[in-house]
Amino acid sequence: MKVAHIAPGTAAPASLAGAVLTRDIEVAGERWAKGRRLSTADLAALGRAVPVVESRRITVLIPEASDVHEDDAGRRLAAAVIGPGLRATEPVQSRVDLRATAAGVVHVRSTVVDRLNAIDPVEVFTIQDGRVVEAGDLVASVKVAPHLVPDRVLAAVETIAGRAGRRGVVSVAPFLARRVAVIVKETIRGIPRDRFEASVRAKVEGLGSTIAGIDYVEDAVAPVERALRARARGRDLTRADLILTAGSSSTDPEDPFFVALAALGGRVVRHGVPAHPGSMLWLGRVGRVPVIGLPSCGAYSKATAVDLLLPRLLAGEPASIRTVARLGHGGILTRDQRFRFPAYARELDAPDG
């Protein structure tokens, strides 16, 4: 990169075509933004321009063969980090935004982002991992600070980001249309029952899935096992892709839900989750069907850890220890953390601490 100067009102040499402005200027009533690549027509316009105090001498950058313009650099950065579920906008002064193509859960490989941002002058910035977004939402942006950057800088970015694989550095896992069954081990009648069913439907339908049925069963192993068997292994309309349960005692190893899970060859993956409120939630599975034990605070009108875990499961994450472990960072779900919840949960009650 070389530095040159242009004096408005004076003919500029044609060899400066392709030079880059280093600051905003006004020419014949038109605002030219810094970073603009000057064309032959631009040089002619500057030659006809009337000099003004603030632009008697214009500094421009002349790119060399190994230099990449900021807009092209922005496009390459975006192509390096983008994963499924995102689309890139056109650059504006090198900044390229990555926006969600569908509603889903954001995945950010933060350690890779850290490595990329350690490369001067690369800038990669994102929203938080695990956030629920709608189609069109801003998920990440990339840019470079100078108007020209060496090609080797972008090559280093592409090498590091390429190790992230097909998922990319930043991606959005879209919600899958799943059938969700609900099994309740207690008797609920009247207004509480209406509130419970409305709360569960809001959670499930708000994430693009449907309720396959709500089963109320006795507090005993046999009826619980029958209901779980029908929903986890049944056929046609009885079978579900995910099961929500309510009414269990998460600390009682002989609770009918736990006994029934074991009898069906299933297991509890995690007793409790690292988030509050809702830390008494439990996660199990029968085969590939996840089973969530709702905490009492999450069964009605509270925004809880359920509203962090359920979106992940309905976006294709497995019912695993790793999925639960990722809830801990940002797991204090006070009112100022409402942005982490899906849209349906942002207006629900939340604790102060």
C-alpha positions in Angstrom: 0.0 0.0 0.0 1.2 3.5 -0.9 0.0 6.9 0.1 -0.8 9.7 -2.5 -2.5 13.0 -2.5 -5.1 14.7 -4.8 -5.7 18.4 -5.0 -9.4 19.2 -6.0 -9.5 21.5 -9.0 -6.3 20.0 -10.4 -6.1 17.2 -12.9 -5.1 13.9 -11.2 -3.1 11.3 -13.1 -5.0 8.4 -14.5 -2.7 6.0 -12.6 -4.6 7.0 -9.4 -7.8 5.1 -10.7 -8.5 2.5 -8.0 -7.1 4.6 -5.2 -9.1 4.6 -2.0 -10.4 7.6 -0.1 -9.3 7.8 3.6 -12.0 10.2 4.7 -15.5 11.5 3.8 -15.5 14.4 1.3 -18.1 16.4 -0.6 -17.8 16.8 -4.4 -20.3 18.8 -6.4 -22.9 18.5 -3.6 -22.5 14.7 -3.3 -21.1 13.0 -0.2 -18.3 10.5 -1.0 -17.7 8.1 1.9 -14.2 7.0 3.0 -13.3 3.7 1.5 -14.6 4.7 -1.9 -12.5 3.3 -4.8 -12.0 6.2 -7.2 -12.9 5.6 -10.8 -11.6 7.4 -13.8 -14.9 9.4 -13.7 -14.3 10.2 -10.0 -10.8 11.6 -10.8 -12.3 13.8 -13.5 -14.9 15.1 -11.1 -12.2 15.9 -8.6 -10.3 17.8 -11.3 -13.4 20.0 -11.9 -14.2 20.5 -8.2 -13.8 23.8 -6.5 -11.3 23.5 -3.6 -12.7 24.2 -0.1 -10.7 24.6 3.1 -11.4 21.2 4.5 -10.5 19.3 1.3 -7.6 21.3 -0.3 -5.5 18.1 -0.2 -7.1 14.7 -0.2 -5.1 11.7 1.0 -5.7 8.4 -0.9 -4.3 4.9 -0.6 -2.9 3.1 -3.6 -3.3 -0.7 -3.3 -0.6 -3.1 -4.2 -1.1 -6.5 -5.6 -1.3 -8.2 -2.2 -3.8 -5.7 -0.8 -7.5 -6.4 -0.5 -10.1 -3.6 -0.3 -12.2 -3.5 2.9 -15.4 -4.5 1.2 -13.9 -7.5 -0.5 -12.2 -8.4 2.8 -15.6 -8.2 4.5 -17.1 -10.6 2.0 -14.2 -13.0 2.6 -14.5 -12.8 6.3 -18.3 -13.5 6.1 -17.7 -16.5 3.8 -15.1 -17.8 6.3 -17.3 -17.8 9.4 -20.8 -18.2 8.1 -22.6 -21.5 8.9 -26.0 -22.9 8.1 -29.1 -20.9 8.8 -27.5 -17.5 8.0 -27.3 -15.2 5.0 -24.7 -12.4 4.5 -25.6 -8.9 3.5 -23.6 -6.7 1.2 -20.8 -4.8 2.9 -21.1 -1.2 4.1 -17.7 0.2 4.8 -16.4 -3.4 5.1 -19.1 -4.5 7.7 -21.1 -7.5 6.6 -24.0 -8.6 8.7 -25.1 -12.3 9.1 -28.8 -12.6 9.6 -30.9 -15.7 10.4 -32.8 -17.3 7.5 -35.3 -19.0 9.9 -36.3 -19.1 13.5 -33.9 -21.2 15.6 -31.1 -21.4 18.1 -27.8 -19.6 17.6 -24.5 -21.6 17.9 -21.3 -19.7 18.3 -17.8 -21.3 18.5 -16.5 -18.7 20.9 -13.0 -20.1 21.1 -12.7 -19.7 17.4 -14.1 -16.2 17.5 -11.5 -15.3 20.1 -8.7 -16.7 17.8 -10.0 -14.7 14.9 -10.2 -11.5 16.9 -6.6 -11.9 18.0 -5.7 -11.3 14.3 -5.2 -7.5 13.7 -7.3 -5.9 12.2 -10.0 -8.5 12.0 -13.3 -8.0 13.8 -15.9 -10.7 14.4 -18.8 -10.0 16.8 -21.9 -12.0 17.6 -24.9 -12.3 19.9 -24.7 -14.9 22.6 -24.5 -18.6 22.0 -27.8 -20.3 22.6 -30.0 -17.3 21.9 -33.3 -17.9 20.2 -33.8 -15.8 17.0 -36.4 -15.2 14.4 -35.9 -15.0 10.7 -34.1 -11.8 9.7 -32.6 -11.2 13.2 -29.0 -10.0 13.3 -26.7 -12.8 14.6 -23.2 -11.7 13.8 -21.2 -9.1 11.9 -17.6 -9.1 10.5 -15.4 -6.2 9.3 -11.9 -4.9 9.1 -10.7 -1.6 10.4 -8.4 -0.3 7.6 -9.5 0.4 4.1 -6.9 -2.1 2.7 -5.6 -5.3 4.3 -2.9 -7.7 3.3 -4.2 -10.9 1.6 -2.2 -13.0 4.1 -4.4 -11.7 7.0 -7.5 -13.0 5.3 -5.8 -16.3 4.4 -5.0 -16.8 8.1 -8.7 -16.2 9.0 -9.8 -18.7 6.3 -7.4 -21.3 7.7 -8.5 -21.0 11.3 -12.2 -20.7 10.5 -12.0 -23.7 8.0 -11.2 -26.0 10.9 -14.7 -25.3 12.3 -16.1 -27.6 9.7 -19.5 -27.5 7.9 -21.3 -25.9 10.8 -19.1 -22.8 10.5 -18.0 -20.5 13.3 -21.5 -19.1 13.6 -24.7 -20.8 12.7 -28.5 -21.1 13.4 -30.1 -24.4 14.0 -33.7 -24.0 12.8 -36.6 -25.4 14.8 -37.9 -28.7 13.7 -41.6 -29.4 13.6 -41.9 -32.0 16.3 -44.8 -33.8 18.0 -44.6 -33.2 21.8 -46.6 -35.2 24.3 -47.3 -34.2 27.9 -47.7 -36.6 30.7 -49.0 -35.2 34.1 -48.7 -37.3 37.2 -51.3 -35.5 39.3 -54.9 -34.3 39.2 -55.3 -30.8 38.0 -58.8 -29.3 37.5 -60.5 -26.1 36.8 -58.5 -22.9 36.3 -55.1 -24.4 37.3 -55.5 -27.0 34.6 -56.4 -24.4 32.0 -53.4 -22.4 33.0 -51.1 -25.4 32.8 -52.3 -26.5 29.4 -52.1 -22.9 28.0 -48.5 -22.5 29.3 -47.4 -25.8 27.8 -49.0 -25.1 24.4 -47.4 -21.6 24.4 -44.0 -23.1 24.9 -44.3 -25.9 22.3 -46.3 -24.0 19.6 -44.1 -20.9 20.1 -41.2 -23.0 18.9 -42.9 -24.4 15.8 -44.0 -27.8 17.2 -47.4 -29.2 18.1 -48.9 -30.9 21.1 -49.5 -34.6 20.4 -51.7 -35.0 23.5 -51.8 -34.3 27.2 -52.2 -37.4 29.4 -53.2 -37.2 33.0 -52.2 -40.4 34.9 -52.3 -41.8 38.4 -49.3 -41.4 40.7 -48.2 -45.0 40.3 -45.6 -46.9 38.2 -48.0 -48.9 36.0 -50.0 -46.0 34.6 -46.9 -43.8 34.2 -45.1 -46.6 32.4 -48.1 -47.2 30.0 -48.3 -43.6 29.1 -44.5 -43.3 28.5 -44.5 -46.5 26.5 -47.3 -45.2 24.2 -45.7 -41.8 23.7 -42.1 -43.1 23.2 -42.7 -46.3 21.3 -46.3 -46.0 20.0 -47.2 -45.7 16.4 -49.0 -43.1 14.2 -50.7 -40.4 16.3 -49.8 -41.7 19.7 -46.0 -41.5 19.3 -44.2 -38.3 20.2 -40.7 -36.9 19.3 -40.3 -35.4 22.8 -42.1 -35.8 26.1 -42.8 -33.2 28.8 -43.7 -34.5 32.2 -45.1 -32.7 35.3 -45.8 -33.8 38.8 -42.6 -35.8 39.5 -40.4 -35.5 42.6 -36.9 -34.9 41.1 -35.1 -35.9 44.3 -37.0 -39.2 44.9 -35.3 -42.1 43.1 -38.4 -44.1 43.5 -40.7 -41.6 41.8 -42.9 -43.5 39.3 -41.4 -41.5 36.3 -37.8 -42.7 37.2 -38.9 -46.3 37.8 -40.9 -46.3 34.5 -38.0 -44.9 32.6 -35.8 -47.7 33.8 -38.4 -50.3 33.0 -38.5 -49.1 29.4 -34.8 -49.2 29.0 -34.5 -45.5 29.3 -32.5 -43.4 31.8 -32.2 -40.1 33.5 -29.5 -38.1 31.7 -29.3 -35.2 34.3 -30.9 -34.5 37.7 -31.1 -30.7 37.8 -29.7 -28.1 35.4 -27.2 -25.3 36.0 -29.8 -22.4 35.7 -32.2 -20.6 38.0 -35.1 -20.6 38.3 -35.9 -24.2 37.1 -32.7 -25.9 38.4 -34.8 -28.8 39.6 -35.7 -29.7 36.0 -34.5 -33.2 35.0 -33.7 -34.6 31.6 -34.0 -38.2 30.5 -34.6 -40.2 27.4 -36.2 -43.4 26.1 -34.2 -44.4 23.1 -33.9 -41.2 21.1 -37.0 -39.6 22.6 -36.0 -36.9 25.1 -38.1 -36.7 28.3 -38.1 -33.5 30.3 -39.4 -33.3 33.9 -40.8 -29.8 34.4 -40.0 -28.1 37.7 -43.1 -26.8 39.4 -42.2 -23.2 38.7 -41.9 -23.9 35.0 -45.2 -25.7 34.6 -47.2 -22.5 34.7 -46.4 -18.8 34.0 -42.7 -18.6 34.9 -39.8 -18.2 32.5 -37.3 -20.8 33.6 -34.5 -23.1 32.5 -37.1 -25.1 30.6 -37.3 -22.1 28.2 -33.5 -22.4 27.5 -33.4 -26.2 27.2 -36.6 -26.9 25.2 -35.5 -24.7 22.2 -32.2 -26.5 22.0 -33.9 -29.9 21.9 -36.5 -28.8 19.3 -33.6 -27.5 17.2 -32.1 -30.9 17.0 -29.6 -31.0 19.9 -29.4 -34.3 21.7 -30.7 -35.0 25.2 -27.1 -35.1 26.6 -25.0 -33.9 29.4 -23.2 -31.5 27.0 -26.5 -29.9 26.0 -27.4 -29.3 29.6 -23.9 -28.2 30.6 -24.0 -25.3 28.1 -26.9 -23.7 30.1 -24.7 -22.6 33.0 -23.0 -19.6 31.2 -25.8 -17.0 31.6 -27.9 -19.3 33.7 -28.9 -16.7 36.3 -32.3 -15.9 34.7 -33.2 -12.6 36.3 -35.4 -10.0 34.5 -32.5 -8.4 32.8 -31.8 -11.8 31.0 -35.2 -11.9 29.3 -33.5 -11.4 25.9 -32.2 -15.0 26.2 -35.7 -16.5 26.1 -37.9 -17.3 23.2 -40.4 -14.7 22.3 -43.3 -16.5 24.1 -41.3 -16.4 27.4 -40.1 -12.8 27.4 -43.3 -11.5 29.0 -43.6 -14.3 31.7 -42.8 -13.7 35.3 -39.1 -13.9 36.3 -37.4 -13.6 39.7 -35.2 -10.7 40.8 -32.3 -13.0 41.7 
